[in-house]
Amino acid sequence: MNRAPILISCILLFLLAALPASAKTKDKPEHGSFTFSGQKRDYSYQIPSAADPNKPLPAVVLLHEQGGWASDIIGAWKGFASQQGFIIIAPESLHNTLWDSQVDGPPYLHAVVDEVAKIHPIDYSRVYLFGVTSGGVYATALGIYDAGYWAATAVHAAIMDPSNYSLFAHAPRKEPFEDWVGDQDADHDLRMMANEHDAFVKAGFPFELKIIPNSSGTYNNVVDQVNEGSWKFFTKYHLDTAAPAAAAAAPK
């Protein structure tokens, strides 16, 4: 009797058993919906399958760009989030063409996080915000006037209009920010990005400006660098309390 095939099978079974659950299970984003302020709202989320069901995990809320979809941005994060073991949540804006603070404001985003927390516990001291282009602009504004909720905010290819610096006075805390930009991004002049950095720092906000060499500013071309760098940035910060913060009122 040839025992070699049996021996090889046993070795393979042993190796599979020794692998972490994350290596044996391919995580994939799920779709969710709920009623908020009388309207059906949609979102995508992914919870690491290898996670302890009783252990709260950090979460990154992802804001898609204008004209984009939750599925786009969560697709860019799903592999890395699965590997690192954190939750990702991508809400859909009510109107695909813009993020509207009156209908997509803090109460809505908090509610989306709470919906996912019903499925797996979330560490509310480590809920982070990430946005791309117009989603990044909105994330920056949220990170200021809803700073009591987000532990830190990171964005790519986003610059806030200086007229919105008036929001600085309404921030409940000096939340840390990180902004990624390509050195060849024609839509985001490095001088203007530096001015934004200086304005935030002058107002007392920790602000890291990350300039990507030889980059035209297309997120898909630098997705690994930006996502990994943003997560490294996030892990340096957490809120002092683990209790969910009250939803801030959206500015008029």
N, C-alpha and C positions, 0 to 999 in steps of 0.2 A: 504493500500500500504506500502510495506517495504522500508523505506527510507534509511536503513543502507548501501546497496550497492552503492546507489547514493552518499551518504555522503563520503564513503571510496574513491570512484572514484574522487570526487572533491578534497579530501585531497591529493591523489596521484598526481593529475594534478598540484596542488599548489606546492607540494614539487619539482616536476620536473622542474617547471618554476623557482623555487628559486635556483636551482642548477646552478653553473657556466657552461658556454658553454663547457669548457674542460671536465667536468664530463659527459656531455650528448653526446659528440662526441668522437669517438675513432680515434685518429690520426694514420696514417699509412704512411710509407715511399713511395715515388714516384720514378720512374725512369726517368732520363733525358739523352739526348745525344746531341752533337753538333759537328761541324767540327772545329778542331784546327790544325793548321799547315798542312792542307790537309788530316787529318785523322779523322775518326769518334771516338769520345771519349765518354765514358759512365760514369755516376755518379748516385748516389742515394741521395735523400734529403727528409727532412720532415719539414714542416712549421706548427706551431700550428694552428689548425682550429679556435681557440678562439681569435686569435690575431687580433688587430685593423689593417685593411689592409693598413692604412696610417702611421702606427707607425713603424719606423725602429727597428729591433730586433738584438740582438747579435747572432753570429753564431759560431759554433764549427765545424771545418773541421777535419774529422776522417780519418786516414791513416791505411789501413788494413795491416796485416802481410804478409810476403812473402808466396805466395801460397794461400793466402786468397782472399776474395772478399769484395767489398763494402757492399754487403748485410749482411755479417757476422757482421761487426763492427757497422753498423747503427742499426742492430737488437738489439745489446747490449745497445744502447743508447736511442732507440725510446721512451720507456715508461717514463724514467726520463726527457728527453727533453720536452716531451709533458706536463708533470706535471709542470715543471719549466717555460715553455713558451719561449724557445729559438730554433733557427733553427739549424739543424744538416745537414751536407753535407759530403758525402763520395765519393770521386773520385776513379775511377778505375785506377790503373797504366796501362800503355800501354802494358807491358808484365807482366803477373801474377806472374812471378818468382822473380821480383825485382822492386824497385823504381829506375828509371834512371834519374839523374838530367838533362840530356840533352833533354829528351822528357817529363819528369814529373816534370820539374823544376818550379820555381816561376811563370813564365808567364802562364803556364797551370793551376796551382792551383788558381791563381788570376782569370783566365778566368772562371773557374768553379763557383767560388763565384759570379762573375758578372752575370752568367747565372741564378743563383737562385735569385739574386737581381732583375732581370726582373719580377719575379713572386711576390716577397714580398720585400719591402725595408729592407736593412741590415745596421746596425750601423757599419760602417767601422772602428770605433775606438775600437770596441769590437769584433774582429774576432780572434778566438783562434785556436790552433792547438793541436791535440791529436793523439798519435800513439801507437801501441802495437808491442812489440818485434822489428822485422826488420823495421816495419812502424814507430816505436818509434825512432829507430836509425836515420832514414831519417828525421823524424820530428825534432829531436835535431839539425841536421845539418842545416835544413831549418830555424829553430828558430835563428840560429846564423847569417847566411849570408843574410837572408831575414827578419831581425829583424824590419825593418821599416814598415812591413805589419802586422805581428802577434803581438797581444797585450801580449800574454803569450803562453807558450808551456808546456804541461804535457804529460808524457809517462809512460808506464808500461812495466817492464821487458826489459829495453833497456839500453845499454851502448855503448857509442861512442868510437871508436878506438882512443887512445891518439894521433896517427899521424894526426888526424883531428883537433887537438887543434890549428893548424895553422890558422883555420878559425876565431879564436877569433879576429885577427887583422883586419878582413874585416867586422866585425859587425857594422852596422850603429847606433846601440844603444844597451844598456845592457838589453836585454830582460829577463824577469823572467822565470825560469824553475822549474819544479817539476818532480821528478822521483820516481815511486812506484816500490818496489821490495819486494818479499817474503823473510823472514829470512831463509827459507829452500830451496831456489831456487838454485839448483846445477849449473845452467848455468850462474848465476850472483853472483859471489863471493862478499860478503859484503865489504871486504877490497878494492876490485877494485871499487865498487860503491862509497865508501868513498873517494877514490883517485880522482874519477871523480868529485865528489862534491867539493872537495878542489881545484881542477884545475879551475873549473868554478868560484868559489868564489874569488880565487886569481886574476882571470882575470877581476873581477868586476861585474860578473853576479849574480843576486839574484838566489839562487838555494836551493830548499827544497828537501831533501832526505827523503822519507816516507817508512819506513820499516814496513812490514805487519807481525805481529806475527803469527806463526804456518801456514805459507803459503808456498806452494811448488813453487809458481810462475805462476800457471795456471790462466789466466785472468778470465775465466768463473767462477772460484770459488770465486773470490773477486770482481766481476764486479760492484756490487752495491756500495761497499766501495770506489773503485777506481773512478768510475764515479762521485759519489756525492762529494768526496774529491777534485777531479780535478775541478769540477764546482765551488766549494767554493773557490778554489785557483784562478780560472779565474776571478771571480767577484771582486777581489781586484785590478785588473789592466785594464787599457784602454790606448789607444794611445792619445797623446795630440791633434791630429787633426782627424777630422772625414772624411777627404778626402782620397780616395783610394791612396795607395802608388804606385809608379811606380814599375813594376816588376824588381826584381834584376836579374842580369845575373848569370846563373849557373856557378859555378867554373869549370875550365877545369881539 
